[in-house]
Amino acid sequence: MSKIETFDNQYPGRQYVIRINCPEFTSVCPKTGLPDFGVIRIEYIPSEKCLELKSLKYYLLGFRNEGIFYEMATNRILDDLVESCHPAWMKVTGEFSARGGITTSVTAEHTASA
């Protein structure tokens, strides 16, 4: 996986929400080997660091050939992003395209401990 880069938050004393929409997420179903498609939505309140978008794009492209369940992908993305930028709060939602008439949405959330 590519390294997720960050940059200094210019307003660390202010609570504001950053929303990132990644509409071209792809991975591979670990059971069938078929491609999975979805949208990854990231919302967070930054602390000292913000996510750098180009590195985030390359990080997410790293899932393209990986066999991974939706639940694991969403939670791993949250864990990796939290480790990179240590936000005050973050939510990652994976909204995955229909497969066999079923759509799936997975939401994972992190709140920094005081």
C-alpha positions in Angstrom: 0.0 0.0 0.0 1.1 3.5 -0.7 2.0 5.8 2.2 -0.7 8.3 3.2 0.8 11.7 3.4 -0.4 14.6 5.5 0.2 18.3 5.9 -0.1 20.7 8.8 -3.6 21.9 9.7 -3.5 25.7 9.6 -6.5 25.9 12.0 -5.8 23.3 14.7 -7.8 25.2 17.3 -11.0 25.2 15.2 -13.4 22.3 14.8 -14.3 22.0 11.1 -15.3 19.0 9.0 -13.5 17.8 5.9 -15.5 15.6 3.5 -13.8 13.5 0.8 -15.7 11.5 -1.7 -13.9 8.7 -3.6 -16.4 7.4 -6.2 -14.1 4.9 -8.0 -13.1 2.5 -5.3 -12.3 -1.0 -6.5 -11.3 -4.2 -4.9 -11.7 -8.0 -5.5 -14.2 -10.3 -3.9 -12.1 -12.9 -1.9 -14.7 -15.6 -2.5 -15.2 -15.3 -6.3 -12.2 -13.3 -7.5 -14.6 -10.9 -9.3 -14.2 -7.1 -9.1 -16.1 -5.1 -6.5 -16.9 -1.4 -7.0 -18.0 1.2 -4.6 -17.8 4.7 -3.2 -15.7 5.5 -0.1 -16.8 8.6 1.8 -14.5 10.0 4.4 -15.5 12.7 6.9 -13.2 14.0 9.6 -12.4 16.7 12.1 -8.7 17.3 11.8 -6.4 17.8 14.7 -2.8 18.7 13.9 -2.7 17.1 10.4 -4.9 16.9 7.3 -4.9 14.2 4.6 -3.1 14.9 1.4 -5.4 13.9 -1.4 -3.0 12.7 -4.1 -1.4 10.2 -1.7 -4.9 9.2 -0.5 -5.8 8.4 -4.1 -2.8 6.2 -4.6 -3.4 4.5 -1.2 -7.0 3.6 -2.3 -5.8 2.3 -5.7 -3.8 -0.2 -3.7 -7.0 -2.1 -3.0 -7.7 -2.6 -6.8 -6.2 -6.2 -6.9 -6.7 -7.1 -3.2 -9.2 -9.8 -2.2 -11.0 -8.2 0.8 -14.5 -8.2 2.2 -16.3 -4.9 2.4 -16.3 -4.8 6.1 -12.6 -5.4 6.3 -11.8 -2.8 3.6 -13.9 0.0 5.4 -12.3 -0.7 8.8 -8.8 -1.0 7.4 -9.2 2.3 5.6 -10.4 4.0 8.8 -7.5 2.5 10.8 -4.9 3.5 8.3 -6.2 7.1 8.0 -6.5 7.5 11.8 -2.9 6.3 12.1 -1.8 8.8 9.5 -3.4 12.0 10.6 -4.7 11.4 14.2 -8.0 13.2 13.7 -10.3 14.4 16.5 -13.1 12.4 14.8 -13.4 10.4 11.6 -16.0 8.4 9.8 -15.5 6.2 6.8 -18.4 4.8 4.8 -18.1 2.3 2.1 -21.1 2.1 -0.2 -20.7 -0.9 -2.5 -22.4 -1.5 -5.8 -25.1 -4.2 -6.3 -23.9 -7.8 -6.6 -26.6 -10.4 -7.0 -29.3 -7.8 -6.3 -27.8 -6.8 -2.9 -26.1 -3.5 -2.0 -24.0 -3.1 1.1 -23.0 0.0 3.1 -20.5 -0.2 5.9 -19.7 2.7 8.3 -16.8 2.7 10.7 -16.2 5.6 13.1 -13.3 6.8 15.3 -13.3 9.4 18.1 -10.0 10.4 19.7 -9.8 9.8 23.4 -9.4 12.8 25.6 
